[in-house]
Amino acid sequence: MTIDELKREALRLDPSGRADLARELLRSLDDLSENEVDRLWVEEALRRDAELDAGLARTIPADEVFAAARARLR
């Protein structure tokens, strides 16, 4: 089963099931070493950089992000 197939199946769960799954997945990350966590962050940064280079993602200026967040809190 691919990650995308697994995601689709997980999203079919009811909210309680999704929450339980999320808790278990997050808990499993607590067992990672500092080196593993660093490696995962580097992989994520490279993935995001590749998305930007490919035009699949765009940057948003920080002032816009914070303004939108403040507006949601009101």
Buried (B, 14 or more C-beta within 10 A) or exposed (E): EEEEEEEEEEEEEEEEEEEEEEEEEEEEEEEEEEEEEEEEEEEEEEEEEEEEEEEEEEEEEEEEEEEEEEEEEE
